[in-house]
Amino acid sequence: MNIQMQVCGLIILLLILYFYKRQDTVGLYTEALFRRALYTCMGCLVLDILSVILIVNQDRFPGLLVRAECKMYLVSLVGTGYAALVYACADVFSLTKMNGFVKRMGFAVAAVGVVIFLLPIHIYCEGRNVYTYGSACIATYIGAVTLILVTLFYTTKQGNGMNPGRSRAIRTWMVIWLVSAVIQLLNSQVLLVGFAGALGIFILFFELENPEANIDRKTGFFNARAFTDYVKYKYNSGEEVAGMLVSLDNAHSSDIRIEHMADIMSEVTELIRRIPETKKFKTDDREFSLVFDNTEQMERAYNMINSRFQREWLEEVENITPVSLQPYYVMVPSGRVADNADEMLGFLRYFRAHIIDNPESHVNVIDENSVAKKKERDAMLATIVTAMEEDRVEVFFQPIYSTHTKKFVSAEALVRIRREDGSMIPPGMFIPIAEETGLIVRLGERVFEKVCKFITEHAPEQYGVEYIEINLSVVQCEAKSLAKCYSDIMDRYKINPAFINLEITESASIVMRKTLLDNMKALINYGVSFSLDDFGNGQSNLNYIVDMPVHIVKFDRDMTQAYFVSEKARYVLQAATDMMQGLGLKVVAEGVETAEQLRELERLGIDYIQGYYFSKPIETNQYLDFLKVKNL
């Protein structure tokens, strides 16, 4: 009998089923569709083999039974095409639309099946040449080929929105099936159609549906790829689940050797393994993600994990001091806080990075409030980018008064962003976001260039201005290209570098210290001067003044105001001023708001005064008018 190809195909499918059943599956909708296609294809091959057996031995069976079984095989071919189409469209439609699509196509396939049973069929058997023909076969070919073409259409048209592997595997299967159908039509002794179906399932299994591909080898948990697919499935299905990410990325001591950290991770893995009522994923080297049916299950798991971390680790290891570790948690209570699965995954990535970058906070809850703040951040980030593209970034100047010359000899250049409606965005709303995202580098360069252009076009030295102060953020100070970039801008605008004073903060002098010093040295050699800004804000350290090549120190507004309300602050400010001036440094007091404060600071010997008593930050034209009135 000519059933070798069908038997081979059936053996392939049985092996696939064996390996598939050996491993847990994640529980995705596509897994259910794959199993449906697998069982349908197996049934098709069994019916194919049985039809050949009945045809060869038709003299032993009733003719009605033989023809009925042959028609059942033909219907199963159409059914296999239907299963392939449904599987292919898992990425094309939402789950709700998918269910409707499956029902409509199911009715259509059922109708084709009824037509096949109603139409006549004829049987031919001579030696190894065994086949059926007639109207029922023609209807089968039309139905199956239509399903194949529709499947190819969807996977081609919607290719960008589909899993690339699924789209590629399905198209390969459909092409193999079409080619095998043509070959079998031209040579009826080669029964390839059923075997081609088995090849398609084989391709799907190894390309997409092998459960082993979703397993983390070290822990036996599901991996990051499976986590992404599972989140998308749950979110798209409308199911409300809770989730928790547990990360030990930064939760280790430098005293712990790698092998001991491995021991800790092994114990944590076993702890996670014992947690009930959850899907467990290993999403990074030192990160686990758990998905629960509800928030209560998640909270119980959190308490279980956190209680272990209240105790020290490595207590049983000789010659090792036990250490305390604190993991980072990102928790998602049950409910829908995102519009779609991709947005939810984006929230997870953002909050994971945010919490690890902020070690003082160990738990971050993704709820409506935190998502709203994140969306506000994204909107502000887009506003900054658009404002830079549309040249709505402006420079305001706050005049600085010299107590010696009694004139306004300088100004601090401050960045402002104007909305499309003309209103201004407060710096506190956009500067932290620009610093967090690194956009502050481009923004700082834009401000620096605008200041250079202002100096070139308006020559403020004619009004008595000696220099302009420009702030540098910590992020800018970390850039090795800072000195060259700013030197190139000054060259382009032909600026006297002595007219530029760059302000750094104490935190900038700590982070990337060598890079900062290299940049400062290069710019000082070029002719630029530096100030230490916001002295007195935070953990001030006099060593900064000694170590950093600055020639101006600016007292923070809070320190200036404290001078007038605190006896201790008065002594500190006086001593600091004497020390700095003894080192040959100039001193600026920020935040001066009254004439009494001005007179007292002049008596103290402060070199420069800056504050709202003279002027708030003002636009370029207003600043020029201010200079004309006050200095001329």
Order of alpha helices (4+ residues) and beta strands (2+ residues): alpha-alpha-alpha-alpha-beta-beta-alpha-alpha-alpha-beta-alpha-beta-alpha-beta-beta-alpha-beta-alpha-beta-alpha-beta-beta-beta-alpha-alpha-beta-alpha-alpha-beta-alpha-beta-alpha-beta-alpha-alpha-beta-alpha-beta-alpha
